[in-house]
């Protein structure tokens, strides 16, 4: 005996996840934007499929579930591209670009969005939005409507699925991830009273085996203060309990459930006060 001990690690079941999700406040018929780290859930028999089943058990057949399925491998303006080509000479960079795949919404895997998002994306009934860099995928009765509009020059704004989720009074479910992953905060950037700086984006799409290059201007997205926004959001006074964030465990993961409108409206107000230095009129 060394005097050390190891605490038991609970293997979550579908039934236990259902109990946890209900305790968190998930209600039937609620449309959801879900960000998830499967690793944070701990051991889970059946993996992402079990989690999806549990969420559907609680939310029910009327709920539409949306996940981010963003891609970076097809973009010349992504952080991933700049990291991959930083040490290449011009010829090496040209070869790298020539080998980059174009985005195909039916087949291109999500990049860095996690196993749960990829599981949702690959369901036969899933629908995916068309943006080659910041797509989403959805399951449920309103999946097609939720994914119908996603214009090239609007990554995460009014002409993206985030607007549909806001209008649908959806909720955000963060499973094992922090507010830094809360994509919905980006919608607030498009709603600021100041003009947000624009930048040029470059990416490729693929249709019928032919790769097409695209260049477009959109706002300069910034997520460096999302944790600060989340901290302020949690500390705010919410007279209406239905509008406030709720926190609790799902499996072994620390989770947050909050209304989409709460997240976006609060983030917009916070950014108006604290981002004056970043959002100047061009």
MARVEX-24509 format. One record per residue: y, z, x of N, C-alpha, C, O in turn; chain. Coordinates in pm, whole numbers. Each point is the difference from the previous one (the first is absolute). Layout:
BEGIN
      n.Y      n.Z      n.X     ca.Y     ca.Z     ca.X      c.Y      c.Z      c.X      o.Y      o.Z      o.X   nuza
        Y        Z        X        Y        Z        X        Y        Z        X        Y        Z        X      A
...
REM end
This chain:
BEGIN
      n.Y      n.Z      n.X     ca.Y     ca.Z     ca.X      c.Y      c.Z      c.X      o.Y      o.Z      o.X   nuza
     -120        0       84      120        0      -84      125        0       88       12       80       93      A
       78     -166     -121      122      -10       80      117       71      -66      106       16       59      A
     -127       27     -185      112       60      -70       82     -100      -76       84       38      -81      A
     -109     -170      105       73     -104      -72      -73      -30     -130     -121       22      -11      A
      194      -71      -87      -63      -41     -124       67     -127      -49      117      -26       28      A
     -193      -51     -101       53     -125      -56       -1       11     -152     -105       25      -60      A
      220      -44       -2        7        7     -145      -71     -120      -61       -1     -109       57      A
      -58      131     -173      -73     -107      -67       97     -108      -45      108       28      -51      A
     -150     -151       70       80     -115      -44      -56      -47     -133     -117      -39       -9      A
      198       41      -93      -46      -37     -133      -13     -151      -12       94      -73       32      A
     -208       27      -77      -18     -141      -32       42      -22     -145      -61       56      -92      A
      163     -135       73       54      -19     -135      -89      -94      -80      -60      -93       54      A
       52      119     -181      -71      -86      -93      100      -63      -95      116       40       -6      A
     -161     -139      -68       86      -63     -101       48      103     -101      117        1      -37      A
     -208       87       -8       39      101      -98      106       95       55       92       37      -71      A
     -106        2      199       98       89       59      136      -68       15      103       62      -23      A
     -103     -189       59      126      -74       10       68       -8     -136      123        9       -9      A
     -201      -27      -96       56       -4     -136       70      132      -31      112        1      -51      A
     -179      111       82       60      132      -23      130       13       79      101       46      -53      A
     -103      -87      179      118       13       86      116      -87      -51      114       45       -3      A
     -144     -167      -36      104      -91      -48       63       52     -129      122      -10      -18      A
     -202       64      -70       54       58     -124       87      121       31      105       19      -61      A
     -150       63      156       79      117       38      133      -41       62      100       70      -15      A
     -100     -183       84      123      -50       61      100      -46     -106      120       -2       26      A
     -170      -35     -144       89      -43     -107      -17     -143      -44       74      -48      -86      A
     -171      -23      144      -24     -138      -42      -42       -1     -146      -86       77      -42      A
      147     -166      -36      -27       -2     -143      -53     -136      -44       24     -100       68      A
      -95       96     -180      -54     -128      -49      111     -100      -31      107       36      -49      A
     -135     -161       79       93     -107      -32      113      -18       99       87      -84      -22      A
      -86      161      129      110       -7       96      -24     -112      102     -101        0       71      A
      195      -94      -64       -5     -101      105       34       68      133       82       91        5      A
     -145     -137      102       12       69      128       24      -96      115      -57     -109        5      A
      142      151       89       10      -59      133      -65       98       95       47      113       14      A
     -155     -154       51      -82       92       79        7      -34      148      -25     -114       41      A
       59      214       39      -12       -7      146     -105      101       40        5      115      -44      A
     -100     -155      127     -115       87       24      -50       -7      143       -8     -107       60      A
      -26      225       -5      -75       10      125     -137       56      -34      -14      119      -28      A
      -88     -203       31     -135       45      -32      -45      108       98      -73       92      -39      A
      114     -102      163      -43       96      101       43      141      -38      -73       96       27      A
      190      -82      -89       50      132      -35      -77       64     -115        7      121      -19      A
      -78     -201      -58      -77       55     -111     -119       83       47      -51       85      -74      A
        8     -109      197     -120       65       49     -123      -76      -45       10     -110      -55      A
     -129      167       80     -124      -68      -39       -1      -33     -149       30       86      -84      A
      -65     -208       52        2      -46     -139     -115      -97      -21        2     -111       53      A
      -99      152     -129     -113      -89      -30       50     -121      -77       64       14     -104      A
      -92     -133      155       44     -121      -68      134      -52       44       40     -109      -39      A
       33      186      121      124      -47       58      105      -45     -101       20       65     -103      A
       46     -176      134      112      -48      -81      -42      -30     -144       79       18      -92      A
     -201      -65       73      -47      -30     -136       -2      126      -86       36       -4     -117      A
      -80      115      176       -4      126      -74      141       47      -36       23       46     -112      A
       70      -58      205      138       39      -29       58      -87     -111       63       52      -92      A
      -84     -182       99       50      -89     -105      -59       38     -135       71        7     -100      A
     -201       18       96      -64       39     -125       59      129      -56       21       12     -120      A
        6       84      209       56      127      -44      140      -18      -57       33       58     -104      A
       49     -138      170      136      -26      -51       -8      -69     -136       74       35      -92      A
     -163     -131       79      -15      -69     -128      -56       91     -108       36      -14     -117      A
     -123      109      155      -50       98      -97      115       79      -61        0       27     -120      A
       97       11      202      111       82      -47      108      -85      -67       45       32     -110      A
       -5     -140      175      108      -83      -52      -42      -82     -121       82      -31      -87      A
     -211       -5       80      -51      -72     -115       23     -150        5       68      -50       89      A
     -125      -22     -186        4     -147        3      137      -60      -25       21     -119       27      A
       73      196      -77      134      -54      -26       89        2      123      110      -56       -2      A
     -156      119      108       82       14      121      -17     -120       92     -109      -53       16      A
      220       11       44       -2     -103      104       26       67      134       98       73       16      A
     -185      -99       79        7       62      133       47     -103      101      -53     -111        6      A
      152      147       73       62      -92       97      -10       63      139       23      120       16      A
      -57     -201       82       -7       45      140       76      -99       88        8     -118      -35      A
       47      163      147       64      -92       94     -107      -74       80      -96       61       47      A
      112     -192      -32      -94      -80       80       78      -84      101      -25     -120       15      A
      117      183       53       89      -69       92      -76      -61      117     -110       44       35      A
      169     -146       24      -60      -69      114      106      -21      107      116      -24      -30      A
     -158       35      156       92      -18      112      -45     -110       95       79      -48       81      A
     -206        8      -91      -55      -94       98       54     -142      -16      -20      -84       88      A
       88       57     -200       51     -135      -26      152       -7       19       63      -98      -40      A
       -4      200      101      145        9        5       52       -2      143      -51       71       87      A
      153     -152      -63       67       -3      130      109      106       12       58       19      107      A
      -29       49     -217      108       99        2      -51      142      -20       79       92      -19      A
     -210      -73       24      -57      133      -22       -5       79      130        5      -57      109      A
      -14      189     -121      -17       86      117     -131      -34       71       -8        1      123      A
      -95      -32     -203     -130      -32       59        8     -122       90      -60       -3      107      A
      134      -99     -152       13     -121       81       74       30      130      -43      -43      107      A
      153      115     -115       78       29      120      -80       85       98       12      -18      122      A
      -93      111     -172      -84       81       88     -107      -85       67      -29       17      119      A
      -30     -109     -195     -110      -81       53       48     -102      103      -78      -40       87      A
      201       -3      -95       49     -107       87       98       50      107       54      -80       76      A
      -33      210      -70      103       54       90      -24      -36      145       95      -23       75      A
     -221       16      -34      -31      -25      142      -48     -144       26      -48      -29      109      A
       61      -59     -207      -45     -137       18      111      -87       57      117       21      -29      A
     -156     -119      109       98      -98       46       20     -103     -112      -72        5      -99      A
      168      -96      114       27      -95     -109     -122      -80      -44      -18      -22     -120      A
      -65      -23      214     -119      -76      -38      -99       87      -77      -58      -43      -99      A
       40      165      147      -90       91      -69       49       34     -139      -80       11      -93      A
      210        6       79       58       29     -131      -19     -119      -94      -31       18     -118      A
       50     -139      170      -18     -120      -81     -144      -12      -48      -25      -39     -115      A
      -71       71      202     -141       -6      -39      -31      106     -106      -75      -24      -94      A
      136      140      111      -22      107      -97       51      -42     -138      -67       21     -100      A
      187      -79       97       58      -43     -127      -83     -110      -64      -20       -2     -121      A
      -30      -91      204      -81     -110      -54     -128       50      -65      -52      -63      -91      A
        2      177      137     -125       54      -54       21       96     -116      -97       46      -60      A
      222      -16       26       26       95     -108      -42      -59     -134       30     -116      -28      A
      -97      194      -55      -44      -52     -130      115       -1     -101       95       78       12      A
     -103     -166     -109       92        3     -112      -52       93     -109     -120       23      -11      A
      211       29      -68      -38       91     -107      -59      -76     -118       60      -94      -52      A
     -178      136       12      -68      -52     -118      -27      119      -91      -85       83       33      A
      153      -72     -147      -15      120      -83     -142       29      -45      -34      115      -27      A
      -48     -218       19     -137       22      -46      -90       55      110     -100       65      -30      A
      134      -91      155      -95       31      108       54       85      114      -79       63       70      A
      210      -58      -49       54       72      115      -13      150      -19       52       54      -97      A
     -120       15      188      -12      146      -13      134       68       18       90      -51       67      A
      -76      168     -130      115       83       25       -5       52      143     -107        8       59      A
      222       26       -5        8       45      139       59      140        5      116       20      -34      A
     -198       77       77       50      135       16       25       76     -128       67      103        2      A
     -117     -153     -114       24       65     -129     -113       95      -39       12       72      -99      A
     -121      -72      174     -108       94      -26     -114      -59      -80       13     -105      -64      A
     -125      176       69     -123      -48      -65       12       -3     -152      -59      -86      -65      A
      134      180        8       11        1     -147       75     -122      -50      -42      -64      -96      A
      154       31      160       77     -117      -41      -84     -126       13        5      -87      -87      A
      -81       76      194      -83     -118       20     -112       -5     -104      -38     -108      -45      A
      -15      223        8     -103        3     -104       56      -51     -133      -64      -80      -68      A
      182      126       32       63      -47     -124       26     -149        7      -28      -74      -94      A
       82       29      207       34     -143       13     -122      -89      -20       13     -109      -56      A
     -130      152       98     -118      -86       -3      -82       15     -129     -108      -59      -11      A
      157      135      -85      -71        6     -128       15     -135      -71      107      -62        7      A
     -212       15      -74        8     -131      -67      114      -12     -100       57     -108      -17      A
      -23      218      -50      106       -6     -101      139       24       56       97       -3      -75      A
      -85       25      205      131       30       59       89     -123        1      -46     -114       10      A
      175      139      -20      102     -103       15       92       40      115       25      119       21      A
       24     -218       51       84       29      117      131      -75      -10        3     -114      -48      A
      105      176       92      128      -69        0        6      -99      116      -80        9       94      A
      175     -100      -99       -2     -117       88       78       17      129        0      -91       83      A
       66      204      -62       84       11      119      -86        3      126      -94       79        8      A
      124     -164       92      -85       -8      119       10      118       95      -79        9       94      A
      173       81     -115       11      116       88      -18      133      -72      -60       91       56      A
      110      -79     -177        2      131      -68      -66       -8     -137       54       50      -99      A
     -171     -111       93      -69      -14     -128      -54      133      -51      -13       97       74      A
      -19      -96     -204      -69      109      -66     -121      -58      -72       -6     -121      -24      A
      -89      208      -11     -112      -40      -83      -10       98     -116       38      117       13      A
      -91     -163     -126       -5       83     -119     -131      -20      -74      -59     -108        1      A
       16      215      -66     -115        0      -91       45       61     -132       75       97       -1      A
     -121     -154     -110       31       60     -128       54     -103      -98       15     -117       35      A
       13      159     -156       38      -95     -105      130      -75       26       18     -111      -50      A
       73      170      127      128      -66       29        6      -52      144      108      -24       52      A
     -224        7       11       -2      -41      141       72     -132       21       79      -13       93      A
     -106      -85     -177       62     -132       17      151        8      -17       74      -61       77      A
      -28      136     -175      144       14      -22       65       75      115      110      -36       43      A
     -177      138        7       57       80      109       17      -82      127       93       24       77      A
     -182     -121      -54        1      -80      122       69     -135      -17        6      -77       96      A
       44       48     -213       48     -135      -31      123      -40       81       15     -117       35      A
       74      212       -6      126      -32       66        5       68      136       -4      122        9      A
       13     -202       96       22       54      135       58     -112       86      -71      -70       72      A
      202       55      -83       68     -111       66        3       18      151        2      112       51      A
       -2     -224       19       -7        1      145      114       79       62      -22       73       97      A
      144      -85     -150      116       66       59       26      138      -62      113       47       -1      A
     -218       15      -51       13      133      -59     -126       80       30      -88       14      -85      A
       81       38      206     -117       76       42      -40      108     -100     -112        2      -50      A
      206       88       22      -34      121      -75      113       39      -97       28      118      -20      A
       34     -220      -38      115       25      -85      -21      -35     -146     -110       16      -54      A
      216      -66       -9        0      -23     -144      -95     -112      -43      -45       -3     -114      A
       15      -87      206      -93     -110      -32     -132       21       74      -55      -92       61      A
        7      215      -71     -129       37       59      -74       88     -100       58       42      -99      A
     -186      -13      123      -74       89      -89       59      140      -12      -29       70      -97      A
      110      -27      193       62      131      -13       90        7     -122        9      105      -63      A
       59     -213       30       84       -1     -120      -86       15     -125       36       72      -93      A
     -150     -141       91      -90       13     -115      -45      145      -15        0       53     -111      A
      -38       11      220      -45      138       -4      111       94      -49      -26       92      -77      A
      146     -116      122      114       82      -44       20      -16     -150       13       99      -72      A
       -9     -223       26       21      -25     -142     -114       54      -86       22       38     -115      A
     -143      -36      169     -117       49      -73       -9      152        0      -93       56      -58      A
      189       12      122       -1      146       11     -129       49       65      -61       97      -44      A
       21     -167      150     -121       35       73       21      127       82      112       50       13      A
     -221        1       42        6      113       91      -48      -44      138      -72      -99       13      A
      112      173       88      -44      -23      137     -102      107       35       25      119      -21      A
     -138     -159       74     -104       93       42      -19      -16      151      -48     -103       47      A
       85      206       27      -16        2      145     -120       87       33        3      122      -20      A
     -110     -184       69     -124       71       28      -17       12      152      -35      -98       66      A
       60      215      -14      -17       22      143      104      -67       87      -19      -10      121      A
      129      -36     -180      108      -61       77      131       68      -39       11       60     -107      A
       86      -69      195      128       66      -20      100      -96      -63      -30     -117      -24      A
      149      168        0      104      -83      -61       39     -118       89       59      -97      -49      A
      -91      102      177       30     -113       88      -71     -127      -45       41     -110       36      A
     -149      125     -114      -74     -116      -50       45      -45     -139      -58      -93      -56      A
      160      157        2       39      -26     -140       81     -129      -11      122        0       11      A
     -192     -110      -32       63     -132       -7      109       -7     -106       97      -74       15      A
     -111      152     -122       96       -7     -110      142       32       45       95      -48      -61      A
      -79      128      166      134       30       49       74     -127       40      123       -4       -5      A
     -196      -99       45       67     -124       40       75      -64     -118      103      -64       20      A
     -155       79     -141       70      -57     -115      141       57      -10       93      -70      -41      A
      -76      196       80      132       63       -2       96      -71       94      120       -7      -26      A
     -171      -47      137       87      -69       96       66     -122      -63      115      -32       31      A
     -187      -35     -120       55     -118      -66      103       37     -107       72      -87      -48      A
      -66      213       10       89       43     -107      124       73       49       77       52      -80      A
      -58      -47      211      116       70       54      128      -75      -34        1     -123      -10      A
      107      200       -8      127      -62      -36       61      -76      117       78      -92      -19      A
     -114      132      142       47      -71      118      -92     -118       28     -116        1      -41      A
      166     -100      108      -82     -113       42      -86       41      119       52       42      103      A
     -182      -54     -118      -91       33      109       -8     -119       95       -7     -114      -46      A
        7      137      177       -8     -113       94     -123      -86      -25     -108       51      -33      A
      125     -182       50     -111      -94      -13      -58      -33      137       66       17      103      A
     -191      -63     -103      -60      -50      122      -86     -120      -34      -36      -22     -116      A
        2      -56      218      -84     -118      -18     -147       39       21      -34       68       97      A
      -50     -114     -189     -145       22        9      -70     -134       18       46     -102      -52      A
     -158      103      125      -80     -119       25     -146       33      -32      -50      104       42      A
      -17     -191     -113     -142       23      -27      -68     -132      -34       65     -105      -11      A
     -197      112       -5      -80     -117      -32      -84       25     -125      -46      112      -23      A
       26     -215      -56      -95        3     -109     -104     -110       23       20      -93       78      A
     -131      107     -148     -108      -97       10      -40      -44     -140      -27       83      -86      A
       23     -212       65      -44      -55     -128      -83     -124       26       48      -96       60      A
     -172       98     -106      -87     -114       21      -28      -31      144      -27     -116       35      A
       33      216       52      -26      -18      142      121      -41       80       -9      -12      122      A
      122      -10     -187      123      -40       70       93      120       15       30       69      -98      A
       14      -44      220       92      112       26      143      -48      -13       37     -105       52      A
       45      184     -124      140      -32      -21       87      113       50      -27      117      -28      A
      132     -151      102       94      101       50      112       24     -100       45      -92      -68      A
       -1      216       60      109       38      -90      101       85       76      -38       85       80      A
      166     -109     -106      106       85       48       87       38     -119       31      -84      -85      A
        9      209       80       82       45     -112       78      123       41      -36       68       96      A
      142      -40     -168       82      118       23      -28      104     -109      -12      -34     -118      A
        3      157      159      -16      111      -93       62      123       67       39       -6      116      A
      -30      116     -190       64      117       58      -81       55      117     -121      -22        9      A
      188       92       78      -67       64      112      -60      131      -49       71      100      -17      A
     -201      -99       -5      -70      117      -51       -3      110      105      -17      -26      119      A
       32      150     -164        2      114       92      -73      116      -64       33       41     -112      A
     -134       14      181      -75      114      -53        8      123       88      -75       95      -19      A
      166      -95      115        8      110       95       46      132      -58      -17      104       63      A
       74     -105     -183       46      125      -61      -80       36     -126       42       87      -75      A
     -154     -153       52      -77       27     -122      -50      144       -7       -5       59     -108      A
      -32       -2      222      -44      139       -1      114       94      -39      -21       98      -72      A
      142     -128      119      116       80      -38       27      -11     -149       34       99      -64      A
      -48     -218       10       19      -18     -144     -103       82      -77       34       66      -98      A
     -159      -72      142     -104       76      -68       24      150        5      -22       70      -99      A
       66      -19      214       29      142       13      111       41      -96       -9      104      -65      A
      113     -185       57      111       30      -92      -45      -11     -145       43       79      -84      A
     -129     -175       55      -51      -18     -136      -79      123      -44       16       48     -112      A
     -101        2      202      -80      119      -34       86      123      -19      -34       89      -78      A
      146      -82      150       85      118       -6       97       -4     -118       64      101      -31      A
      -51     -215      -33       96      -14     -109      -43       79     -122     -119       25      -21      A
      216       15      -60      -29       68     -126      -28     -103     -107       79      -92      -22      A
     -192      107      -46      -41      -94     -103      -16       73     -132     -106       58      -26      A
      209      -58      -59      -10       70     -128     -116      -53      -87      -62       75      -75      A
       35     -205       87     -110      -59      -74     -122       -4       90       -4      -76       98      A
      -96      156     -130     -120        7       84      -72     -134        7      -69      -28       98      A
       84      -54     -201      -68     -130       -1       61      -97      100      -64     -100       36      A
      185      128       11       67      -88       96      -20       44      142       37      -73       93      A
      -94      191      -71       -8       55      133     -129      -39       71     -100      -30      -65      A
      101       29      198     -122      -26       74     -100      114      -19       37      116      -16      A
     -164     -152       18     -108       99       -7      -86      -15      125      -28     -111       44      A
      -14      223       12      -79        0      123     -130       76      -23       -4       98      -75      A
     -101     -143      141     -127       69       -9     -107      -76       74       23     -111       46      A
     -141      171      -34     -109      -66       73      -80      -95      -88      -23       26     -118      A
      -19     -135      178     -104      -87      -58     -104      -13      110       29      -55      107      A
     -150      104     -132      -92       14      110       62       93      103       45      109      -33      A
      -42     -153      158       64       79      106      141      -50       32       63       48       94      A
      -15     -143     -170      130      -62       29      113       68      -74      -12       33     -118      A
      122      -10      186      123       45      -64       62     -120      -71       19     -106       60      A
       12      123     -188       43     -113      -82      129       30      -74       36      115      -23      A
       33     -221      -14      124        9      -77       -6      -99     -114      -43     -114       18      A
       86      157     -135       13      -87     -117      142       15      -51       46      111      -27      A
       25     -222       13      137        6      -51       34     -127      -74      -54     -106       30      A
      145      115     -127       40     -120      -73       71      -99       91       79       38       86      A
     -108     -164     -107       65     -107       77      153        8      -16       73      -17       98      A
      -27       42     -219      144        3      -22       65      117       72      112      -12       51      A
     -180      126      -47       51      113       77       16      -38      146      105       26       60      A
     -208      -87       -3        3      -36      141      112      -97       31       76       22       95      A
      -65     -128     -173       98     -104       29      142       47      -26       90      -23       81      A
      -68       89     -194      135       45      -34       50      106       98      116       -2       41      A
     -204       94       -4       40      103       96       27      -63      136       99       33       65      A
     -187     -122      -22       19      -64      131      130      -79        4       70        1      102      A
      -38      -68     -210      127      -75       -3      119       93       16       91      -27       79      A
      -92      138     -153      111       95       11        9       58      141      109       13       54      A
     -224       21        4       -2       56      135       53     -101      101       81       34       86      A
     -125     -158      -98       44     -104       94      150      -27      -13       67      -24      100      A
      -16       29     -222      144      -21      -19       79      105       79      106      -30       55      A
     -158      152      -50       71      108       68      -21        1      151       91       33       76      A
     -212      -71      -32      -37       23      139      -20     -126       83      -21        9      121      A
       26     -126     -183      -22     -121       78      127      -83       18       -8     -120       26      A
      121      181      -39      125      -77       10       12      -74      130       56     -109        4      A
     -108      166      103        8      -64      130      -89     -121       13       25      -87       84      A
     -132       81     -167      -93     -112       12       31     -112      -98      -30     -117       26      A
       91      151     -138       21      -98     -105      148      -38       -8       73       53      -84      A
      -32     -142      169      139      -43        2        8     -144      -49      -92      -79       22      A
      199       47      -86       15     -135      -54        8     -103      111       76       14       96      A
     -157     -119     -112       -5     -103      102      126      -86       -2       12      -93       80      A
REM end
